[in-house]
Amino acid sequence: MSEDADLWAAMGMPMTFGKQKKAKTVQRNFDQSRREEEPSLPANSKLPPVPSGPGGPSTSGPSWPTPAARSTSQDSDEPGPSAPPPQPTAEDEDEDSDFADEDEPAEALFPVSHELLLQDHTKVVSALTLDPSGARVLSGSYDYDCKLWDFGGMGGGTGEAKPFKSWEPAGSYSVHDLKFSAGGEQFLVVSGTLQPKLYDRDGQELATYIKGDMYIRDMKHTAGHVGEVTACAWHPKESNTFITSSNDSTIRIWDAENKRKQKTVIVVKSKERGARTKVTTCAFSHDGKLIAGACLDGTLNIWGSNSNFVRPSHTAENAHEKGKEVGSVAFSVDGHTVVSRGTDEYTKLWDVRSFKKPVFTSQKIMTLYPETNAVFSPDEKYIITGSAAGRTESGMGRGGLVFLRKDGLDVEKSLDFAPGESVVRVVWHPKINQILCGLSTGSIRLLYSPTTSLNGAKLLLNKSRKKATIESYSDSMLQPHIITPHALPMFRDDLDRPTKRKRDKERDDPRKTRKPMPPLHGPGKGGRVGASATQHVVQNLVRDSTRDEDPREALLKYANLAESDPKFTAAWRINQPNPVFQNTEEEEEEE
């Protein structure tokens, strides 16, 4: 029976009934996404000794005699099978296990063996984040666009990995920062304007927060920012609380439900002349008890979230070079360690308990963009940041990813990307164990490992590429229009060519989209809430309807009231003459 089955299989005949499932090509997809350029070896790594044998050098393990060597060592006339190869000794096994232990942590710690490219932006990716579950990616760029990517909804392969939503949050202003809330149900967008915006998980705008009065000198009395907003951060415990930093020398604490005014204002006072400075970035600690802010004058300040915010509890003067922007400040889980990354090309590690001087300072890592950040690894043993691609004598240099050891900030590992690619934003998600890099070319590199990473890019590669069908082609390709630009108006075809701006405008129109009226939240009437005090007064005013009434009837309806209760002529009631009206009907009859 087995011989017949082999014969039928060799002939290509089906062995079972029903539809035959094709073998999955997941491993092949993983092999295609492997990084072509191998990462450089760590500085402290040691290569195992390479033994050499008669057949040439061997790359792993002890050298075995080649078949030719075994045939020459034995007598050709001696019958019987050849002797088995020598078994490895206990010392050799110990050496092999030592080498395996040295090579294993590199794969387990850094998921960088494979990569996937997300391409849709046209300029520098200046903001990048993932939701807490690791299912969606949110990116912002210098091309004014925000894009939402969903790993479960994108098609397989690099060419089909496209965002499901793209929009301009603030017109022609570049995006500075993006942050998902702790629950992942909403996110903040900070552009080069005065007003941060709040969106839900699907990218629908929920609120635009107020901007302050620029003519008020005291920043505590303004309802919102009066300078360009630079960064934002969510409270890790309170889902409706977030902070924003701005060029108006303030950090403001907001309630997500109240878009008319912030909760608290932290005014940052500089020791320079003028007592104002620009706050370039801000961050919450993991327990929400500390707030950090870095300023353009080089200082790094930390406040207690329950304090009165009159002065910072910790201040590090000259933390970074004066006039150089600090791109990011990040806390460790224990709240005692802070890492900062600035455009002065230094990454510094601070201890909150001794905050006057940095604990460690890294070597210079080239930085070209103020949004360049540094983050902790999930186990907090390493710090990861990006490097820029500068110009060299031979042409454009290579930017890449740099892994620094937390103890000493020495370079543990570095990855070089394509020439001219600078790494601006870096995110290492702890749940899916994947690293996202926002590049200066507008692309997003997603680094992962098939063995240690979970979901994310692996979901895309598990999908098979869809075949093109006749339904996938657009109507314009199947039925092309004949354009006659000089035709008369009566014969001209009105081609509907909706642009991106027009589509976005129509999508926000409640009449065209037939969007139902949202439910009432807070004080209001009829499902609508006044946007300001002036609008509330205008809505409650009585409409003037005198143009639609007869003036004679409007006056005579108060005649009985005037006779019974005269208010203005009560003093002359005794000698008040009786009115005598002309009788027009009698005069007409006499004539």
C-alpha positions as CSV (number, residue, x, y, z in Angstrom):
1,M,0.0,0.0,0.0
2,S,2.8,2.3,0.8
3,E,4.4,1.6,-2.6
4,D,1.2,2.6,-4.3
5,A,0.9,5.8,-2.3
6,D,4.5,6.7,-3.3
7,L,3.7,6.0,-6.9
8,W,0.6,8.2,-6.9
9,A,2.4,10.9,-5.1
10,A,5.2,10.8,-7.6
11,M,2.7,11.2,-10.4
12,G,1.2,14.2,-8.7
13,M,-2.2,12.7,-8.1
14,P,-4.3,13.8,-5.1
15,M,-4.1,11.5,-2.1
16,T,-7.2,12.8,-0.3
17,F,-10.6,14.3,-1.2
18,G,-11.5,18.0,-0.9
19,K,-9.5,21.1,-1.4
20,Q,-5.8,20.7,-0.9
21,K,-4.2,23.4,1.4
22,K,-1.0,24.9,0.3
23,A,1.9,24.8,2.7
24,K,2.6,28.0,4.5
25,T,5.5,30.1,3.4
26,V,6.1,31.8,6.8
27,Q,9.7,30.7,7.1
28,R,10.4,31.9,3.6
29,N,8.9,35.3,4.4
30,F,11.1,35.5,7.5
31,D,14.2,34.6,5.4
32,Q,13.3,37.4,2.9
33,S,13.0,40.0,5.6
34,R,16.4,39.1,7.2
35,R,18.8,42.1,7.4
36,E,21.2,42.0,4.6
37,E,23.9,43.9,6.4
38,E,25.0,42.1,9.5
39,P,25.2,44.3,12.7
40,S,28.6,45.1,14.0
41,L,30.0,42.9,16.8
42,P,29.8,44.3,20.3
43,A,32.9,46.0,21.6
44,N,33.4,43.6,24.5
45,S,32.6,40.4,22.6
46,K,35.3,37.8,22.0
47,L,35.4,35.4,19.1
48,P,36.0,31.7,20.0
49,P,39.3,30.2,18.7
50,V,38.9,28.6,15.3
51,P,40.7,25.3,15.1
52,S,42.1,24.2,11.7
53,G,42.1,20.7,10.3
54,P,43.5,18.9,7.3
55,G,40.4,19.9,5.3
56,G,40.8,23.6,6.1
57,P,39.6,25.9,8.9
58,S,36.4,25.0,10.7
59,T,34.0,27.6,11.9
60,S,32.6,25.8,15.0
61,G,33.5,22.9,17.2
62,P,36.6,20.7,17.0
63,S,38.1,19.7,13.7
64,W,37.1,16.4,12.2
65,P,39.2,14.4,9.8
66,T,37.9,14.6,6.2
67,P,36.9,11.5,4.3
68,A,40.1,11.7,2.3
69,A,42.2,11.8,5.4
70,R,40.4,8.9,6.9
71,S,40.9,6.8,3.7
72,T,44.6,7.4,3.7
73,S,45.1,6.7,7.4
74,Q,43.4,3.3,7.0
75,D,44.7,0.3,5.0
76,S,42.7,0.1,1.7
77,D,43.0,-3.7,1.7
78,E,41.5,-4.1,5.1
79,P,37.9,-5.2,4.8
80,G,34.9,-4.0,6.8
81,P,33.4,-0.5,7.5
82,S,35.6,2.5,8.2
83,A,36.3,3.6,11.7
84,P,33.8,6.0,13.3
85,P,34.9,9.6,13.8
86,P,36.4,10.4,17.2
87,Q,33.9,11.5,19.8
88,P,34.3,15.0,21.3
89,T,35.8,15.0,24.8
90,A,34.3,16.6,27.9
91,E,36.6,19.6,27.5
92,D,35.4,20.2,24.0
93,E,31.8,20.0,25.1
94,D,32.4,22.6,27.8
95,E,34.0,24.9,25.3
96,D,31.1,24.6,22.9
97,S,28.6,25.3,25.7
98,D,30.6,28.4,26.7
99,F,30.5,29.7,23.1
100,A,26.8,29.1,22.9
101,D,26.2,31.0,26.1
102,E,28.2,33.9,24.7
103,D,26.3,34.0,21.4
104,E,22.8,33.4,22.9
105,P,22.3,36.8,24.7
106,A,22.9,38.8,21.5
107,E,19.8,37.2,19.9
108,A,17.7,37.3,23.1
109,L,18.5,40.9,24.1
110,F,18.4,42.7,20.8
111,P,15.6,41.8,18.3
112,V,17.4,43.1,15.2
113,S,18.0,40.1,13.1
114,H,15.0,40.8,10.7
115,E,13.4,44.0,9.5
116,L,10.3,45.3,7.8
117,L,10.0,48.7,6.1
118,L,6.9,50.9,6.3
119,Q,6.9,53.5,3.6
120,D,4.3,56.2,3.2
121,H,5.7,59.5,4.6
122,T,7.6,61.9,2.3
123,K,9.7,63.7,4.8
124,V,11.4,63.2,8.2
125,V,9.4,61.0,10.7
126,S,9.6,63.3,13.7
127,A,7.1,61.5,16.0
128,L,6.5,57.8,16.5
129,T,4.6,55.7,19.1
130,L,2.7,52.5,19.6
131,D,-0.5,51.8,21.6
132,P,0.0,49.9,24.9
133,S,-1.1,46.6,23.3
134,G,1.4,47.0,20.4
135,A,-1.4,46.5,17.7
136,R,-1.3,50.0,16.2
137,V,1.5,52.4,15.1
138,L,1.0,56.2,15.1
139,S,3.5,58.3,13.2
140,G,3.9,62.0,12.5
141,S,6.2,63.8,10.0
142,Y,7.5,67.0,8.7
143,D,5.1,66.5,5.7
144,Y,2.4,67.7,8.1
145,D,0.6,64.3,8.1
146,C,-0.3,61.8,10.8
147,K,-0.7,58.2,9.9
148,L,-2.3,55.2,11.7
149,W,-1.0,51.7,11.0
150,D,-2.7,48.6,12.1
151,F,-0.7,45.3,12.1
152,G,-3.9,43.2,11.9
153,G,-5.4,45.1,9.0
154,M,-2.4,45.6,6.7
155,G,-1.6,43.1,3.9
156,G,1.4,40.8,3.8
157,G,4.6,42.1,2.4
158,T,6.3,45.5,2.4
159,G,4.5,46.8,-0.6
160,E,1.0,46.2,1.0
161,A,1.9,47.6,4.4
162,K,0.0,50.9,4.2
163,P,-1.7,53.0,6.9
164,F,-5.5,52.8,7.2
165,K,-5.9,56.6,8.0
166,S,-3.9,59.7,7.0
167,W,-4.7,63.3,7.9
168,E,-3.3,66.7,8.5
169,P,-3.9,67.6,12.2
170,A,-2.8,71.3,11.9
171,G,-2.6,72.2,8.3
172,S,0.9,73.2,7.2
173,Y,2.6,72.7,10.6
174,S,4.9,69.8,11.2
175,V,4.2,67.2,13.9
176,H,6.4,67.4,17.0
177,D,5.1,64.7,19.3
178,L,2.5,61.9,19.6
179,K,1.4,59.9,22.7
180,F,-1.2,57.2,23.3
181,S,-3.0,57.3,26.7
182,A,-2.3,54.6,29.3
183,G,-5.4,52.7,28.2
184,G,-4.8,53.2,24.5
185,E,-8.3,54.5,23.7
186,Q,-7.2,58.0,22.7
187,F,-4.0,59.9,21.8
188,L,-2.6,63.4,21.7
189,V,-1.1,65.2,18.7
190,V,1.3,68.1,19.2
191,S,2.1,70.2,16.1
192,G,3.8,73.5,15.6
193,T,0.7,75.4,16.8
194,L,-0.5,76.7,20.2
195,Q,-3.2,74.1,20.6
196,P,-2.8,70.3,21.3
197,K,-5.4,68.1,19.9
198,L,-7.1,64.9,21.2
199,Y,-8.2,62.0,19.0
200,D,-9.8,58.7,19.6
201,R,-8.3,55.4,18.7
202,D,-9.6,55.5,15.1
203,G,-8.3,59.0,14.4
204,Q,-11.5,61.0,15.0
205,E,-10.9,64.4,16.6
206,L,-12.4,64.7,20.1
207,A,-11.1,68.1,21.3
208,T,-8.9,71.0,20.4
209,Y,-7.6,72.7,23.5
210,I,-7.8,76.4,24.0
211,K,-4.9,78.8,23.3
212,G,-4.1,81.6,25.7
213,D,-4.1,85.4,25.4
214,M,-0.7,86.5,24.2
215,Y,-1.2,90.0,25.6
216,I,-1.2,88.7,29.2
217,R,2.2,88.9,30.7
218,D,1.7,86.5,33.7
219,M,1.6,83.0,32.2
220,K,-0.4,81.7,35.2
221,H,-3.4,83.8,34.2
222,T,-3.6,82.5,30.6
223,A,-6.1,79.7,29.8
224,G,-3.7,77.9,27.4
225,H,-0.4,78.1,25.7
226,V,0.8,81.3,24.0
227,G,3.8,79.7,22.4
228,E,4.5,76.8,20.2
229,V,3.8,73.5,21.9
230,T,6.8,71.1,21.8
231,A,6.0,67.9,23.6
232,C,3.3,66.0,25.6
233,A,3.0,63.1,28.0
234,W,0.1,61.2,29.6
235,H,-0.2,60.5,33.3
236,P,0.5,56.7,33.8
237,K,-2.2,56.3,36.4
238,E,-4.9,58.9,35.6
239,S,-6.3,58.3,32.2
240,N,-7.7,61.9,31.8
241,T,-4.6,63.8,32.8
242,F,-1.7,64.9,30.5
243,I,1.0,67.6,30.4
244,T,2.3,69.7,27.5
245,S,5.5,71.8,27.2
246,S,5.8,75.0,25.2
247,N,8.1,77.7,24.1
248,D,6.2,80.1,26.4
249,S,8.3,78.8,29.3
250,T,5.5,76.7,30.8
251,I,4.4,73.1,31.4
252,R,0.7,72.9,31.7
253,I,-1.3,70.1,33.3
254,W,-4.6,69.4,31.5
255,D,-7.8,67.5,32.1
256,A,-8.8,65.8,28.9
257,E,-12.5,66.5,29.6
258,N,-12.0,70.3,29.9
259,K,-10.7,71.9,26.8
260,R,-11.5,75.5,27.9
261,K,-8.7,75.8,30.5
262,Q,-5.8,73.8,32.0
263,K,-5.7,72.5,35.6
264,T,-2.3,73.8,36.7
265,V,0.5,75.9,35.2
266,I,4.2,75.3,35.9
267,V,6.1,78.4,35.1
268,V,9.7,77.7,34.4
269,K,11.9,80.6,35.5
270,S,15.3,80.9,33.9
271,K,18.3,82.5,35.5
272,E,19.1,84.3,32.3
273,R,18.0,87.9,31.7
274,G,14.3,88.0,31.0
275,A,13.5,85.0,33.3
276,R,11.9,83.0,30.4
277,T,13.2,80.1,28.4
278,K,11.8,77.5,26.0
279,V,10.7,74.1,27.4
280,T,11.6,71.6,24.7
281,T,10.4,68.4,26.3
282,C,8.5,67.0,29.3
283,A,7.9,63.6,30.8
284,F,6.1,61.8,33.7
285,S,7.7,59.2,35.9
286,H,6.2,55.7,35.8
287,D,4.4,56.2,39.1
288,G,3.2,59.7,38.2
289,K,4.8,61.4,41.2
290,L,7.5,63.3,39.2
291,I,7.4,65.7,36.2
292,A,10.6,66.4,34.3
293,G,11.2,69.2,31.9
294,A,14.3,70.2,29.8
295,C,14.9,73.8,28.8
296,L,16.7,75.6,26.0
297,D,19.0,77.4,28.5
298,G,20.5,74.0,29.4
299,T,18.8,73.2,32.6
300,L,16.9,70.1,33.6
301,N,14.2,70.4,36.2
302,I,12.1,67.9,38.1
303,W,8.9,68.8,40.1
304,G,6.8,66.7,42.4
305,S,3.3,66.2,41.0
306,N,1.7,67.0,44.4
307,S,3.8,70.2,45.0
308,N,2.8,73.8,44.5
309,F,5.1,74.1,41.5
310,V,6.6,77.4,42.7
311,R,10.1,76.0,42.3
312,P,11.5,72.6,41.1
313,S,12.5,70.0,43.7
314,H,15.6,69.1,41.6
315,T,17.5,71.3,39.2
316,A,20.6,70.4,37.1
317,E,22.1,73.6,35.6
318,N,24.2,73.2,32.4
319,A,22.8,69.7,32.0
320,H,23.2,70.2,28.2
321,E,24.8,72.9,26.2
322,K,23.1,76.2,26.3
323,G,21.1,76.9,23.1
324,K,20.9,73.2,22.2
325,E,17.5,71.6,22.3
326,V,16.9,68.5,24.4
327,G,14.9,65.9,22.4
328,S,13.7,63.6,25.2
329,V,13.7,62.9,28.9
330,A,12.8,59.4,30.1
331,F,12.5,57.9,33.6
332,S,13.3,54.4,34.6
333,V,10.7,52.2,36.3
334,D,12.1,52.8,39.8
335,G,12.0,56.5,39.3
336,H,15.5,57.1,40.4
337,T,17.3,57.2,37.0
338,V,16.7,59.7,34.2
339,V,18.2,59.6,30.7
340,S,18.3,62.8,28.5
341,R,19.3,63.2,24.8
342,G,20.2,66.5,23.3
343,T,21.3,68.1,20.1
344,D,24.7,68.7,21.7
345,E,25.2,65.0,20.6
346,Y,25.5,63.7,24.2
347,T,23.3,61.2,26.0
348,K,23.5,61.6,29.8
349,L,22.3,59.5,32.7
350,W,21.1,61.2,35.9
351,D,20.3,60.0,39.4
352,V,17.4,61.9,41.0
353,R,18.9,61.4,44.5
354,S,22.1,63.2,43.4
355,F,21.0,65.5,40.6
356,K,23.7,68.1,40.4
357,K,26.0,66.2,38.0
358,P,25.3,63.3,35.5
359,V,26.3,59.9,36.6
360,F,27.5,58.9,33.1
361,T,28.0,60.7,29.9
362,S,28.2,59.0,26.5
363,Q,30.6,59.8,23.7
364,K,29.3,62.1,21.0
365,I,26.7,60.6,18.7
366,M,25.8,62.7,15.7
367,T,22.4,64.4,15.9
368,L,20.8,66.6,13.2
369,Y,17.1,66.7,14.4
370,P,15.8,68.2,17.6
371,E,13.3,65.3,18.0
372,T,16.0,62.7,18.4
373,N,15.2,60.7,21.5
374,A,16.7,58.0,23.8
375,V,14.8,55.2,25.6
376,F,15.4,52.4,28.0
377,S,15.3,48.8,27.0
378,P,12.5,46.7,28.5
379,D,14.9,45.2,31.1
380,E,16.5,48.7,31.6
381,K,20.0,47.3,31.2
382,Y,20.6,49.2,27.9
383,I,19.7,52.6,26.5
384,I,18.9,52.8,22.8
385,T,19.2,56.0,20.6
386,G,19.6,56.9,17.0
387,S,22.6,58.5,15.1
388,A,22.5,60.8,12.1
389,A,24.2,60.3,8.8
390,G,26.7,63.0,8.2
391,R,28.7,63.8,5.2
392,T,32.1,62.3,4.7
393,E,34.9,62.7,2.1
394,S,33.6,59.7,0.2
395,G,29.9,60.9,0.3
396,M,27.0,60.5,2.6
397,G,27.6,58.6,5.8
398,R,25.5,56.0,7.5
399,G,23.1,56.7,10.4
400,G,22.0,53.9,12.6
401,L,20.9,52.5,15.9
402,V,23.2,52.6,19.0
403,F,22.8,50.4,22.1
404,L,24.5,51.8,25.2
405,R,25.1,50.0,28.4
406,K,23.3,51.6,31.3
407,D,26.4,51.2,33.5
408,G,28.9,53.5,31.9
409,L,27.0,54.4,28.6
410,D,29.6,52.5,26.6
411,V,28.6,51.3,23.1
412,E,27.4,47.7,23.4
413,K,26.1,47.3,19.8
414,S,25.6,49.5,16.8
415,L,23.6,48.9,13.6
416,D,24.3,50.8,10.4
417,F,21.5,51.6,8.0
418,A,21.6,52.7,4.3
419,P,23.7,55.7,3.4
420,G,21.9,59.0,4.1
421,E,19.5,57.5,6.6
422,S,19.4,59.2,9.9
423,V,17.5,57.7,12.8
424,V,15.3,60.3,14.5
425,R,12.7,58.5,16.7
426,V,13.2,55.2,18.4
427,V,10.5,53.1,20.2
428,W,11.2,49.7,21.8
429,H,7.8,48.2,22.8
430,P,8.1,45.8,25.7
431,K,5.1,43.6,24.9
432,I,5.9,42.7,21.3
433,N,9.7,43.1,21.8
434,Q,10.2,45.0,18.5
435,I,12.0,48.2,17.8
436,L,10.6,50.9,15.5
437,C,12.9,53.6,14.0
438,G,11.6,56.8,12.4
439,L,14.0,57.8,9.6
440,S,14.9,61.0,7.9
441,T,13.9,59.6,4.6
442,G,10.2,59.2,5.7
443,S,10.4,55.5,6.2
444,I,9.9,53.5,9.4
445,R,12.2,50.5,10.0
446,L,10.7,47.8,12.2
447,L,13.3,45.5,13.7
448,Y,12.2,42.2,15.1
449,S,13.3,38.6,15.8
450,P,11.3,35.6,14.7
451,T,12.1,33.8,17.9
452,T,11.8,36.4,20.7
453,S,9.3,38.9,19.1
454,L,5.5,38.6,19.4
455,N,2.9,39.6,16.8
456,G,3.6,43.0,15.2
457,A,5.6,42.5,12.0
458,K,5.2,38.8,12.3
459,L,1.4,39.2,11.7
460,L,2.2,40.8,8.3
461,L,4.6,38.0,7.2
462,N,2.1,35.3,8.3
463,K,-0.3,36.6,5.6
464,S,-0.1,35.5,2.0
465,R,0.1,38.2,-0.6
466,K,-3.3,38.8,-2.3
467,K,-3.6,38.1,-6.0
468,A,-4.9,40.9,-8.2
469,T,-8.5,40.4,-9.4
470,I,-10.8,42.3,-11.7
471,E,-12.6,43.8,-8.7
472,S,-9.3,45.3,-7.4
473,Y,-9.0,47.6,-10.4
474,S,-10.6,51.0,-10.1
475,D,-13.5,52.2,-12.2
476,S,-11.3,54.8,-13.9
477,M,-9.0,52.1,-15.3
478,L,-11.9,49.9,-16.5
479,Q,-13.9,52.8,-17.9
480,P,-11.6,55.7,-18.7
481,H,-13.1,59.1,-19.2
482,I,-12.6,61.1,-22.4
483,I,-11.4,64.6,-21.3
484,T,-12.3,67.4,-23.7
485,P,-11.0,70.6,-22.2
486,H,-12.3,73.0,-24.9
487,A,-15.8,71.5,-25.1
488,L,-18.9,73.7,-24.7
489,P,-20.4,73.8,-21.2
490,M,-23.5,71.9,-22.3
491,F,-21.3,69.0,-23.6
492,R,-18.6,69.0,-20.9
493,D,-18.5,66.1,-18.5
494,D,-18.5,67.0,-14.8
495,L,-15.8,64.7,-13.6
496,D,-15.8,64.2,-9.9
497,R,-12.2,64.2,-8.9
498,P,-12.2,64.4,-5.1
499,T,-8.9,65.5,-3.6
500,K,-7.5,64.6,-0.3
501,R,-8.5,67.9,1.3
502,K,-12.0,67.7,-0.1
503,R,-12.4,64.1,1.1
504,D,-11.3,65.1,4.6
505,K,-13.6,68.1,4.6
506,E,-16.6,66.0,3.5
507,R,-15.8,63.4,6.1
508,D,-16.1,66.0,8.8
509,D,-19.4,67.3,7.5
510,P,-22.2,65.8,9.6
511,R,-24.8,66.3,6.8
512,K,-23.0,64.5,4.1
513,T,-21.8,61.7,6.3
514,R,-25.3,61.5,8.0
515,K,-23.5,61.4,11.3
516,P,-26.0,61.3,14.2
517,M,-25.9,64.0,16.9
518,P,-23.6,63.0,19.7
519,P,-25.1,62.5,23.1
520,L,-25.1,65.3,25.6
521,H,-22.1,65.6,27.9
522,G,-22.1,68.0,30.8
523,P,-24.3,71.1,31.0
524,G,-26.3,72.1,27.9
525,K,-29.6,72.2,26.2
526,G,-31.0,70.2,23.3
527,G,-27.8,68.1,22.9
528,R,-25.6,71.2,22.2
529,V,-23.2,73.0,24.5
530,G,-22.2,76.6,24.0
531,A,-18.6,77.0,22.9
532,S,-18.2,80.3,24.8
533,A,-20.0,82.7,27.1
534,T,-20.8,85.0,24.3
535,Q,-22.4,82.3,22.2
536,H,-24.4,81.1,25.3
537,V,-25.8,84.7,25.7
538,V,-26.6,85.0,22.0
539,Q,-28.4,81.7,21.9
540,N,-30.6,82.7,24.9
541,L,-31.7,86.1,23.4
542,V,-35.3,86.5,22.4
543,R,-35.6,86.9,18.7
544,D,-36.9,90.2,17.5
545,S,-40.3,89.5,15.8
546,T,-41.7,93.1,15.6
547,R,-41.3,93.2,11.8
548,D,-43.9,90.4,11.5
549,E,-46.5,92.1,13.8
550,D,-49.0,95.0,13.2
551,P,-47.8,97.9,15.3
552,R,-51.4,99.1,16.1
553,E,-52.4,95.7,17.4
554,A,-49.2,95.5,19.4
555,L,-50.0,98.8,21.2
556,L,-53.8,98.2,21.7
557,K,-53.2,94.9,23.4
558,Y,-51.9,96.9,26.4
559,A,-54.9,99.4,26.5
560,N,-56.9,97.6,29.2
561,L,-53.8,97.1,31.3
562,A,-53.0,100.9,31.0
563,E,-56.4,101.9,32.2
564,S,-56.6,99.5,35.1
565,D,-53.0,99.9,36.4
566,P,-51.3,103.1,35.0
567,K,-47.7,103.1,35.9
568,F,-46.4,106.3,34.2
569,T,-49.6,108.5,34.4
570,A,-50.9,107.6,37.9
571,A,-50.1,111.1,39.3
572,W,-52.4,112.7,36.8
573,R,-55.3,110.2,37.1
574,I,-57.7,112.8,38.6
575,N,-57.3,115.5,35.9
576,Q,-56.3,113.2,33.1
577,P,-58.4,114.0,30.0
578,N,-60.4,111.4,28.3
579,P,-59.1,110.6,24.8
580,V,-61.4,111.4,21.9
581,F,-60.8,109.4,18.7
582,Q,-62.0,110.4,15.3
583,N,-64.9,108.3,14.0
584,T,-63.9,107.6,10.5
585,E,-66.9,105.4,9.6
586,E,-69.5,108.2,10.3
587,E,-67.7,110.8,8.2
588,E,-67.6,108.4,5.3
589,E,-71.4,107.8,5.5
590,E,-72.2,111.5,5.5
591,E,-70.2,112.1,2.4
